[in-house]
Amino acid sequence: MALVLEPNDNGLPDDHHVMQGGWRIGRIYKRKDALRPETQWLWFISGVSRGPDGLRLTGMSATLDEALRALKESWDNLLVWAQLTASETDAGKVHSPRVLSVVISKSDP
């Protein structure tokens, strides 16, 4: 399932919620005080405090497209690690302002 950008309700033009189906899974916004062009866009996955070693939950990019690609790659990796799949049944439904909080824990066999 594709990730979709929706405008943040704060009215700022370069501030987006990242949606998968009806779930808000992250945010991407343009930083007004970025000192370098390659750090203009900040992205992060919401509601996840940690994952497997090496998984990025936040990052900075030069463009909105790069930020969305980086967030999608991390989100896809998180889903694989957690052995979760995206459900098409949530398409078009908005699950807001509820917050989904998931604690994922894996123990070594």
Secondary structure, DSSP 8 states (H G I E B T S, - for coil): --EEEEE-TT--TTEEEEEETTEEEEEEEE-TT-SSGGGSEEEEETT----STT--SEEEESSHHHHHHHHHHHHHHHHHHTT----GGGTT----S------------
